[in-house]
């Protein structure tokens, strides 16, 4: 691939907005989940998977269950996405906090329990 093509691809990647929203790392065997929000959903889900595979996740209970049950007992889900914001005055963090609280309430109402605390952006 020519240098020009790589530069263009890199520029396009950096200019493409990442989807923001609420995600869940779910222990399907025990109906327990880590629920959080992020301005970069693909990035945060990749980070959680990497840390769990590496044995370095900050949530020790989640890490312990990952080791005991294996990766197949977990799912990585996007629960909700915010539409891309053209307005620079919109506080994405505030919108994510509201969306996260809503999802935690919804999931708790159907009997899901949580690891640690809610993860904020």
N, CA, C and O atoms as a GROMACS GRO file, in nm:
protein
  484
    1UNK      N    1   0.086  -0.118   0.000
    1UNK     CA    2   0.000   0.000   0.000
    1UNK      C    3   0.090   0.123   0.000
    1UNK      O    4   0.187   0.130   0.075
    2UNK      N    5   0.058   0.217  -0.081
    2UNK     CA    6   0.139   0.339  -0.093
    2UNK      C    7   0.126   0.424   0.033
    2UNK      O    8   0.025   0.418   0.104
    3UNK      N    9   0.231   0.504   0.061
    3UNK     CA   10   0.229   0.592   0.177
    3UNK      C   11   0.111   0.687   0.174
    3UNK      O   12   0.050   0.716   0.278
    4UNK      N   13   0.078   0.736   0.056
    4UNK     CA   14  -0.034   0.829   0.043
    4UNK      C   15  -0.163   0.762   0.089
    4UNK      O   16  -0.244   0.825   0.158
    5UNK      N   17  -0.184   0.637   0.053
    5UNK     CA   18  -0.304   0.566   0.092
    5UNK      C   19  -0.310   0.549   0.244
    5UNK      O   20  -0.417   0.567   0.304
    6UNK      N   21  -0.199   0.515   0.306
    6UNK     CA   22  -0.198   0.498   0.452
    6UNK      C   23  -0.226   0.630   0.523
    6UNK      O   24  -0.300   0.634   0.621
    7UNK      N   25  -0.170   0.737   0.474
    7UNK     CA   26  -0.195   0.868   0.534
    7UNK      C   27  -0.342   0.905   0.522
    7UNK      O   28  -0.402   0.956   0.617
    8UNK      N   29  -0.400   0.879   0.407
    8UNK     CA   30  -0.542   0.909   0.387
    8UNK      C   31  -0.629   0.824   0.479
    8UNK      O   32  -0.726   0.873   0.537
    9UNK      N   33  -0.595   0.696   0.491
    9UNK     CA   34  -0.671   0.608   0.579
    9UNK      C   35  -0.661   0.652   0.724
    9UNK      O   36  -0.761   0.652   0.796
   10UNK      N   37  -0.542   0.689   0.767
   10UNK     CA   38  -0.522   0.736   0.904
   10UNK      C   39  -0.602   0.863   0.929
   10UNK      O   40  -0.666   0.876   1.033
   11UNK      N   41  -0.598   0.957   0.835
   11UNK     CA   42  -0.672   1.082   0.849
   11UNK      C   43  -0.823   1.055   0.855
   11UNK      O   44  -0.894   1.112   0.938
   12UNK      N   45  -0.870   0.967   0.767
   12UNK     CA   46  -1.013   0.934   0.768
   12UNK      C   47  -1.055   0.871   0.901
   12UNK      O   48  -1.162   0.902   0.954
   13UNK      N   49  -0.970   0.784   0.954
   13UNK     CA   50  -0.999   0.719   1.082
   13UNK      C   51  -1.010   0.822   1.193
   13UNK      O   52  -1.104   0.819   1.273
   14UNK      N   53  -0.914   0.914   1.198
   14UNK     CA   54  -0.915   1.016   1.303
   14UNK      C   55  -1.032   1.112   1.291
   14UNK      O   56  -1.080   1.164   1.392
   15UNK      N   57  -1.079   1.134   1.170
   15UNK     CA   58  -1.189   1.228   1.149
   15UNK      C   59  -1.327   1.163   1.165
   15UNK      O   60  -1.427   1.234   1.173
   16UNK      N   61  -1.332   1.032   1.169
   16UNK     CA   62  -1.459   0.963   1.184
   16UNK      C   63  -1.499   0.962   1.331
   16UNK      O   64  -1.425   0.911   1.415
   17UNK      N   65  -1.614   1.019   1.363
   17UNK     CA   66  -1.656   1.021   1.504
   17UNK      C   67  -1.686   0.880   1.555
   17UNK      O   68  -1.742   0.798   1.482
   18UNK      N   69  -1.648   0.853   1.677
   18UNK     CA   70  -1.674   0.724   1.740
   18UNK      C   71  -1.814   0.727   1.803
   18UNK      O   72  -1.856   0.830   1.855
   19UNK      N   73  -1.883   0.614   1.798
   19UNK     CA   74  -2.015   0.611   1.861
   19UNK      C   75  -2.003   0.617   2.014
   19UNK      O   76  -1.921   0.548   2.073
   20UNK      N   77  -2.084   0.701   2.074
   20UNK     CA   78  -2.090   0.715   2.220
   20UNK      C   79  -2.216   0.645   2.268
   20UNK      O   80  -2.317   0.640   2.198
   21UNK      N   81  -2.210   0.592   2.390
   21UNK     CA   82  -2.331   0.529   2.443
   21UNK      C   83  -2.304   0.446   2.566
   21UNK      O   84  -2.205   0.465   2.637
   22UNK      N   85  -2.396   0.353   2.591
   22UNK     CA   86  -2.393   0.268   2.709
   22UNK      C   87  -2.364   0.125   2.664
   22UNK      O   88  -2.416   0.077   2.564
   23UNK      N   89  -2.278   0.057   2.741
   23UNK     CA   90  -2.238  -0.080   2.710
   23UNK      C   91  -2.254  -0.168   2.832
   23UNK      O   92  -2.275  -0.122   2.944
   24UNK      N   93  -2.244  -0.300   2.805
   24UNK     CA   94  -2.252  -0.398   2.914
   24UNK      C   95  -2.154  -0.512   2.886
   24UNK      O   96  -2.150  -0.566   2.775
   25UNK      N   97  -2.077  -0.548   2.987
   25UNK     CA   98  -1.998  -0.671   2.985
   25UNK      C   99  -2.075  -0.765   3.077
   25UNK      O  100  -2.078  -0.744   3.199
   26UNK      N  101  -2.136  -0.868   3.020
   26UNK     CA  102  -2.231  -0.949   3.096
   26UNK      C  103  -2.181  -1.092   3.119
   26UNK      O  104  -2.139  -1.161   3.027
   27UNK      N  105  -2.188  -1.131   3.242
   27UNK     CA  106  -2.164  -1.270   3.283
   27UNK      C  107  -2.297  -1.342   3.260
   27UNK      O  108  -2.389  -1.329   3.341
   28UNK      N  109  -2.308  -1.416   3.151
   28UNK     CA  110  -2.436  -1.478   3.115
   28UNK      C  111  -2.472  -1.594   3.206
   28UNK      O  112  -2.589  -1.629   3.218
   29UNK      N  113  -2.373  -1.653   3.271
   29UNK     CA  114  -2.399  -1.766   3.361
   29UNK      C  115  -2.465  -1.720   3.491
   29UNK      O  116  -2.544  -1.794   3.549
   30UNK      N  117  -2.432  -1.600   3.537
   30UNK     CA  118  -2.481  -1.554   3.665
   30UNK      C  119  -2.569  -1.429   3.656
   30UNK      O  120  -2.607  -1.374   3.760
   31UNK      N  121  -2.600  -1.384   3.536
   31UNK     CA  122  -2.680  -1.262   3.516
   31UNK      C  123  -2.625  -1.145   3.596
   31UNK      O  124  -2.698  -1.076   3.667
   32UNK      N  125  -2.497  -1.125   3.584
   32UNK     CA  126  -2.428  -1.016   3.651
   32UNK      C  127  -2.352  -0.938   3.546
   32UNK      O  128  -2.300  -0.997   3.451
   33UNK      N  129  -2.346  -0.806   3.560
   33UNK     CA  130  -2.287  -0.728   3.453
   33UNK      C  131  -2.210  -0.606   3.503
   33UNK      O  132  -2.236  -0.553   3.611
   34UNK      N  133  -2.117  -0.566   3.422
   34UNK     CA  134  -2.051  -0.437   3.436
   34UNK      C  135  -2.118  -0.348   3.332
   34UNK      O  136  -2.110  -0.377   3.212
   35UNK      N  137  -2.182  -0.242   3.376
   35UNK     CA  138  -2.252  -0.151   3.285
   35UNK      C  139  -2.184  -0.016   3.294
   35UNK      O  140  -2.158   0.035   3.403
   36UNK      N  141  -2.156   0.042   3.178
   36UNK     CA  142  -2.088   0.171   3.177
   36UNK      C  143  -2.123   0.251   3.055
   36UNK      O  144  -2.198   0.206   2.968
   37UNK      N  145  -2.068   0.370   3.048
   37UNK     CA  146  -2.089   0.456   2.932
   37UNK      C  147  -1.954   0.508   2.886
   37UNK      O  148  -1.859   0.516   2.964
   38UNK      N  149  -1.949   0.543   2.759
   38UNK     CA  150  -1.823   0.590   2.702
   38UNK      C  151  -1.850   0.675   2.577
   38UNK      O  152  -1.946   0.649   2.505
   39UNK      N  153  -1.766   0.774   2.553
   39UNK     CA  154  -1.776   0.849   2.428
   39UNK      C  155  -1.716   0.770   2.311
   39UNK      O  156  -1.723   0.815   2.197
   40UNK      N  157  -1.656   0.653   2.339
   40UNK     CA  158  -1.597   0.569   2.236
   40UNK      C  159  -1.629   0.423   2.267
   40UNK      O  160  -1.551   0.354   2.332
   41UNK      N  161  -1.746   0.377   2.220
   41UNK     CA  162  -1.790   0.242   2.252
   41UNK      C  163  -1.696   0.132   2.203
   41UNK      O  164  -1.662   0.043   2.281
   42UNK      N  165  -1.652   0.134   2.077
   42UNK     CA  166  -1.561   0.027   2.035
   42UNK      C  167  -1.432   0.024   2.117
   42UNK      O  168  -1.381  -0.083   2.150
   43UNK      N  169  -1.380   0.141   2.149
   43UNK     CA  170  -1.256   0.149   2.227
   43UNK      C  171  -1.271   0.093   2.367
   43UNK      O  172  -1.184   0.018   2.412
   44UNK      N  173  -1.379   0.126   2.435
   44UNK     CA  174  -1.396   0.080   2.573
   44UNK      C  175  -1.422  -0.071   2.578
   44UNK      O  176  -1.373  -0.140   2.667
   45UNK      N  177  -1.499  -0.122   2.482
   45UNK     CA  178  -1.523  -0.266   2.480
   45UNK      C  179  -1.395  -0.343   2.449
   45UNK      O  180  -1.370  -0.449   2.507
   46UNK      N  181  -1.314  -0.290   2.359
   46UNK     CA  182  -1.183  -0.352   2.332
   46UNK      C  183  -1.095  -0.349   2.456
   46UNK      O  184  -1.026  -0.446   2.486
   47UNK      N  185  -1.098  -0.238   2.529
   47UNK     CA  186  -1.017  -0.226   2.651
   47UNK      C  187  -1.058  -0.330   2.755
   47UNK      O  188  -0.973  -0.398   2.813
   48UNK      N  189  -1.190  -0.343   2.778
   48UNK     CA  190  -1.237  -0.441   2.877
   48UNK      C  191  -1.196  -0.583   2.836
   48UNK      O  192  -1.147  -0.660   2.919
   49UNK      N  193  -1.216  -0.616   2.710
   49UNK     CA  194  -1.179  -0.751   2.664
   49UNK      C  195  -1.029  -0.775   2.680
   49UNK      O  196  -0.988  -0.881   2.727
   50UNK      N  197  -0.948  -0.678   2.641
   50UNK     CA  198  -0.804  -0.692   2.653
   50UNK      C  199  -0.763  -0.711   2.799
   50UNK      O  200  -0.685  -0.801   2.831
   51UNK      N  201  -0.816  -0.626   2.888
   51UNK     CA  202  -0.779  -0.635   3.029
   51UNK      C  203  -0.821  -0.769   3.090
   51UNK      O  204  -0.748  -0.827   3.170
   52UNK      N  205  -0.938  -0.817   3.052
   52UNK     CA  206  -0.983  -0.946   3.104
   52UNK      C  207  -0.895  -1.060   3.052
   52UNK      O  208  -0.856  -1.148   3.127
   53UNK      N  209  -0.865  -1.057   2.923
   53UNK     CA  210  -0.777  -1.159   2.866
   53UNK      C  211  -0.638  -1.154   2.928
   53UNK      O  212  -0.574  -1.258   2.948
   54UNK      N  213  -0.592  -1.034   2.958
   54UNK     CA  214  -0.458  -1.013   3.013
   54UNK      C  215  -0.451  -1.039   3.164
   54UNK      O  216  -0.342  -1.054   3.220
   55UNK      N  217  -0.567  -1.046   3.228
   55UNK     CA  218  -0.570  -1.066   3.373
   55UNK      C  219  -0.545  -0.940   3.452
   55UNK      O  220  -0.508  -0.945   3.569
   56UNK      N  221  -0.566  -0.824   3.388
   56UNK     CA  222  -0.534  -0.697   3.454
   56UNK      C  223  -0.656  -0.606   3.471
   56UNK      O  224  -0.641  -0.485   3.488
   57UNK      N  225  -0.776  -0.662   3.466
   57UNK     CA  226  -0.895  -0.578   3.477
   57UNK      C  227  -0.904  -0.517   3.617
   57UNK      O  228  -0.870  -0.583   3.715
   58UNK      N  229  -0.949  -0.394   3.625
   58UNK     CA  230  -0.956  -0.324   3.754
   58UNK      C  231  -1.067  -0.376   3.845
   58UNK      O  232  -1.058  -0.360   3.967
   59UNK      N  233  -1.171  -0.437   3.789
   59UNK     CA  234  -1.277  -0.495   3.871
   59UNK      C  235  -1.237  -0.639   3.904
   59UNK      O  236  -1.248  -0.728   3.820
   60UNK      N  237  -1.190  -0.659   4.025
   60UNK     CA  238  -1.135  -0.790   4.064
   60UNK      C  239  -1.239  -0.902   4.064
   60UNK      O  240  -1.207  -1.016   4.032
   61UNK      N  241  -1.364  -0.870   4.099
   61UNK     CA  242  -1.468  -0.973   4.096
   61UNK      C  243  -1.497  -1.018   3.954
   61UNK      O  244  -1.510  -1.137   3.927
   62UNK      N  245  -1.506  -0.922   3.864
   62UNK     CA  246  -1.527  -0.954   3.723
   62UNK      C  247  -1.410  -1.037   3.671
   62UNK      O  248  -1.431  -1.136   3.600
   63UNK      N  249  -1.289  -0.998   3.704
   63UNK     CA  250  -1.171  -1.071   3.660
   63UNK      C  251  -1.172  -1.214   3.714
   63UNK      O  252  -1.139  -1.308   3.642
   64UNK      N  253  -1.208  -1.230   3.841
   64UNK     CA  254  -1.215  -1.363   3.902
   64UNK      C  255  -1.317  -1.452   3.829
   64UNK      O  256  -1.288  -1.568   3.801
   65UNK      N  257  -1.435  -1.397   3.799
   65UNK     CA  258  -1.537  -1.474   3.728
   65UNK      C  259  -1.492  -1.507   3.586
   65UNK      O  260  -1.521  -1.616   3.537
   66UNK      N  261  -1.423  -1.416   3.520
   66UNK     CA  262  -1.372  -1.440   3.385
   66UNK      C  263  -1.276  -1.560   3.387
   66UNK      O  264  -1.282  -1.647   3.300
   67UNK      N  265  -1.188  -1.563   3.486
   67UNK     CA  266  -1.094  -1.674   3.497
   67UNK      C  267  -1.166  -1.806   3.526
   67UNK      O  268  -1.134  -1.910   3.468
   68UNK      N  269  -1.264  -1.801   3.615
   68UNK     CA  270  -1.335  -1.922   3.657
   68UNK      C  271  -1.427  -1.977   3.548
   68UNK      O  272  -1.434  -2.098   3.528
   69UNK      N  273  -1.496  -1.889   3.477
   69UNK     CA  274  -1.598  -1.932   3.381
   69UNK      C  275  -1.550  -1.935   3.237
   69UNK      O  276  -1.605  -2.008   3.154
   70UNK      N  277  -1.448  -1.856   3.207
   70UNK     CA  278  -1.398  -1.849   3.070
   70UNK      C  279  -1.470  -1.744   2.987
   70UNK      O  280  -1.579  -1.699   3.022
   71UNK      N  281  -1.408  -1.706   2.878
   71UNK     CA  282  -1.459  -1.599   2.792
   71UNK      C  283  -1.596  -1.632   2.732
   71UNK      O  284  -1.676  -1.541   2.709
   72UNK      N  285  -1.623  -1.759   2.708
   72UNK     CA  286  -1.751  -1.796   2.646
   72UNK      C  287  -1.872  -1.767   2.734
   72UNK      O  288  -1.985  -1.764   2.685
   73UNK      N  289  -1.850  -1.745   2.862
   73UNK     CA  290  -1.960  -1.716   2.955
   73UNK      C  291  -1.992  -1.566   2.960
   73UNK      O  292  -2.074  -1.524   3.042
   74UNK      N  293  -1.928  -1.486   2.875
   74UNK     CA  294  -1.947  -1.341   2.878
   74UNK      C  295  -1.987  -1.287   2.742
   74UNK      O  296  -1.947  -1.339   2.638
   75UNK      N  297  -2.067  -1.182   2.746
   75UNK     CA  298  -2.102  -1.111   2.622
   75UNK      C  299  -2.066  -0.964   2.640
   75UNK      O  300  -2.066  -0.911   2.750
   76UNK      N  301  -2.035  -0.901   2.528
   76UNK     CA  302  -2.001  -0.759   2.524
   76UNK      C  303  -2.106  -0.692   2.437
   76UNK      O  304  -2.111  -0.715   2.316
   77UNK      N  305  -2.191  -0.610   2.498
   77UNK     CA  306  -2.307  -0.555   2.428
   77UNK      C  307  -2.308  -0.402   2.429
   77UNK      O  308  -2.268  -0.339   2.527
   78UNK      N  309  -2.354  -0.345   2.320
   78UNK     CA  310  -2.386  -0.203   2.315
   78UNK      C  311  -2.535  -0.195   2.346
   78UNK      O  312  -2.617  -0.248   2.271
   79UNK      N  313  -2.570  -0.129   2.454
   79UNK     CA  314  -2.711  -0.120   2.495
   79UNK      C  315  -2.781  -0.002   2.430
   79UNK      O  316  -2.900  -0.010   2.398
   80UNK      N  317  -2.709   0.107   2.410
   80UNK     CA  318  -2.770   0.228   2.355
   80UNK      C  319  -2.661   0.317   2.299
   80UNK      O  320  -2.550   0.323   2.353
   81UNK      N  321  -2.692   0.388   2.192
   81UNK     CA  322  -2.598   0.482   2.131
   81UNK      C  323  -2.660   0.620   2.125
   81UNK      O  324  -2.780   0.635   2.102
   82UNK      N  325  -2.576   0.720   2.144
   82UNK     CA  326  -2.620   0.858   2.124
   82UNK      C  327  -2.598   0.894   1.978
   82UNK      O  328  -2.499   0.852   1.918
   83UNK      N  329  -2.689   0.971   1.921
   83UNK     CA  330  -2.666   1.016   1.783
   83UNK      C  331  -2.544   1.110   1.780
   83UNK      O  332  -2.519   1.181   1.877
   84UNK      N  333  -2.470   1.110   1.670
   84UNK     CA  334  -2.355   1.201   1.660
   84UNK      C  335  -2.398   1.346   1.683
   84UNK      O  336  -2.503   1.389   1.636
   85UNK      N  337  -2.314   1.420   1.755
   85UNK     CA  338  -2.347   1.558   1.790
   85UNK      C  339  -2.269   1.655   1.701
   85UNK      O  340  -2.146   1.653   1.699
   86UNK      N  341  -2.340   1.740   1.630
   86UNK     CA  342  -2.276   1.844   1.552
   86UNK      C  343  -2.258   1.970   1.635
   86UNK      O  344  -2.173   2.054   1.605
   87UNK      N  345  -2.338   1.983   1.739
   87UNK     CA  346  -2.336   2.102   1.824
   87UNK      C  347  -2.229   2.086   1.932
   87UNK      O  348  -2.239   1.997   2.017
   88UNK      N  349  -2.128   2.170   1.929
   88UNK     CA  350  -2.018   2.161   2.026
   88UNK      C  351  -2.062   2.196   2.168
   88UNK      O  352  -1.993   2.162   2.264
   89UNK      N  353  -2.177   2.262   2.183
   89UNK     CA  354  -2.226   2.301   2.315
   89UNK      C  355  -2.294   2.186   2.391
   89UNK      O  356  -2.320   2.198   2.510
   90UNK      N  357  -2.323   2.077   2.321
   90UNK     CA  358  -2.389   1.963   2.385
   90UNK      C  359  -2.289   1.890   2.474
   90UNK      O  360  -2.179   1.857   2.430
   91UNK      N  361  -2.327   1.866   2.599
   91UNK     CA  362  -2.242   1.796   2.694
   91UNK      C  363  -2.270   1.646   2.684
   91UNK      O  364  -2.365   1.596   2.743
   92UNK      N  365  -2.186   1.576   2.608
   92UNK     CA  366  -2.204   1.433   2.588
   92UNK      C  367  -2.193   1.358   2.720
   92UNK      O  368  -2.266   1.262   2.742
   93UNK      N  369  -2.104   1.402   2.807
   93UNK     CA  370  -2.087   1.336   2.936
   93UNK      C  371  -2.215   1.338   3.019
   93UNK      O  372  -2.249   1.238   3.082
   94UNK      N  373  -2.284   1.450   3.017
   94UNK     CA  374  -2.410   1.460   3.091
   94UNK      C  375  -2.516   1.368   3.031
   94UNK      O  376  -2.589   1.301   3.104
   95UNK      N  377  -2.524   1.365   2.898
   95UNK     CA  378  -2.621   1.278   2.832
   95UNK      C  379  -2.589   1.132   2.860
   95UNK      O  380  -2.680   1.051   2.882
   96UNK      N  381  -2.460   1.097   2.861
   96UNK     CA  382  -2.421   0.959   2.890
   96UNK      C  383  -2.456   0.921   3.034
   96UNK      O  384  -2.498   0.808   3.059
   97UNK      N  385  -2.440   1.013   3.126
   97UNK     CA  386  -2.473   0.985   3.267
   97UNK      C  387  -2.622   0.955   3.283
   97UNK      O  388  -2.659   0.864   3.357
   98UNK      N  389  -2.706   1.031   3.216
   98UNK     CA  390  -2.851   1.009   3.223
   98UNK      C  391  -2.887   0.875   3.161
   98UNK      O  392  -2.966   0.799   3.217
   99UNK      N  393  -2.829   0.847   3.045
   99UNK     CA  394  -2.856   0.721   2.976
   99UNK      C  395  -2.808   0.602   3.058
   99UNK      O  396  -2.876   0.499   3.064
  100UNK      N  397  -2.693   0.615   3.122
  100UNK     CA  398  -2.639   0.508   3.205
  100UNK      C  399  -2.731   0.480   3.324
  100UNK      O  400  -2.759   0.365   3.355
  101UNK      N  401  -2.776   0.584   3.391
  101UNK     CA  402  -2.867   0.567   3.505
  101UNK      C  403  -2.996   0.498   3.462
  101UNK      O  404  -3.048   0.412   3.532
  102UNK      N  405  -3.048   0.536   3.346
  102UNK     CA  406  -3.170   0.476   3.294
  102UNK      C  407  -3.150   0.325   3.270
  102UNK      O  408  -3.234   0.244   3.307
  103UNK      N  409  -3.038   0.290   3.208
  103UNK     CA  410  -3.012   0.149   3.179
  103UNK      C  411  -2.987   0.067   3.307
  103UNK      O  412  -3.032  -0.047   3.316
  104UNK      N  413  -2.919   0.124   3.403
  104UNK     CA  414  -2.897   0.052   3.529
  104UNK      C  415  -3.031   0.024   3.597
  104UNK      O  416  -3.052  -0.085   3.651
  105UNK      N  417  -3.121   0.122   3.595
  105UNK     CA  418  -3.254   0.103   3.654
  105UNK      C  419  -3.331  -0.006   3.580
  105UNK      O  420  -3.394  -0.091   3.643
  106UNK      N  421  -3.327  -0.002   3.446
  106UNK     CA  422  -3.397  -0.103   3.364
  106UNK      C  423  -3.345  -0.243   3.393
  106UNK      O  424  -3.423  -0.336   3.412
  107UNK      N  425  -3.214  -0.256   3.396
  107UNK     CA  426  -3.155  -0.388   3.417
  107UNK      C  427  -3.178  -0.439   3.559
  107UNK      O  428  -3.203  -0.558   3.579
  108UNK      N  429  -3.171  -0.351   3.657
  108UNK     CA  430  -3.197  -0.391   3.795
  108UNK      C  431  -3.342  -0.437   3.811
  108UNK      O  432  -3.370  -0.529   3.888
  109UNK      N  433  -3.435  -0.374   3.739
  109UNK     CA  434  -3.577  -0.409   3.747
  109UNK      C  435  -3.605  -0.550   3.695
  109UNK      O  436  -3.704  -0.611   3.734
  110UNK      N  437  -3.518  -0.601   3.607
  110UNK     CA  438  -3.538  -0.737   3.556
  110UNK      C  439  -3.445  -0.838   3.624
  110UNK      O  440  -3.428  -0.950   3.577
  111UNK      N  441  -3.384  -0.797   3.737
  111UNK     CA  442  -3.308  -0.889   3.818
  111UNK      C  443  -3.159  -0.898   3.790
  111UNK      O  444  -3.092  -0.984   3.846
  112UNK      N  445  -3.107  -0.812   3.705
  112UNK     CA  446  -2.963  -0.816   3.678
  112UNK      C  447  -2.889  -0.750   3.794
  112UNK      O  448  -2.932  -0.647   3.845
  113UNK      N  449  -2.780  -0.810   3.836
  113UNK     CA  450  -2.696  -0.751   3.940
  113UNK      C  451  -2.568  -0.699   3.874
  113UNK      O  452  -2.537  -0.734   3.760
  114UNK      N  453  -2.494  -0.617   3.947
  114UNK     CA  454  -2.383  -0.546   3.886
  114UNK      C  455  -2.251  -0.572   3.957
  114UNK      O  456  -2.245  -0.594   4.078
  115UNK      N  457  -2.147  -0.569   3.878
  115UNK     CA  458  -2.011  -0.567   3.931
  115UNK      C  459  -1.981  -0.424   3.969
  115UNK      O  460  -2.024  -0.330   3.901
  116UNK      N  461  -1.907  -0.405   4.075
  116UNK     CA  462  -1.858  -0.272   4.114
  116UNK      C  463  -1.959  -0.163   4.102
  116UNK      O  464  -2.078  -0.182   4.128
  117UNK      N  465  -1.911  -0.047   4.062
  117UNK     CA  466  -1.997   0.069   4.043
  117UNK      C  467  -2.016   0.092   3.893
  117UNK      O  468  -1.945   0.032   3.811
  118UNK      N  469  -2.109   0.176   3.858
  118UNK     CA  470  -2.128   0.212   3.718
  118UNK      C  471  -2.000   0.276   3.666
  118UNK      O  472  -1.936   0.352   3.738
  119UNK      N  473  -1.964   0.245   3.544
  119UNK     CA  474  -1.845   0.300   3.484
  119UNK      C  475  -1.883   0.422   3.402
  119UNK      O  476  -1.966   0.413   3.311
  120UNK      N  477  -1.823   0.534   3.434
  120UNK     CA  478  -1.854   0.660   3.365
  120UNK      C  479  -1.747   0.690   3.263
  120UNK      O  480  -1.637   0.634   3.270
  121UNK      N  481  -1.778   0.779   3.166
  121UNK     CA  482  -1.679   0.813   3.064
  121UNK      C  483  -1.561   0.885   3.124
  121UNK      O  484  -1.468   0.921   3.052
   0.00000   0.00000   0.00000
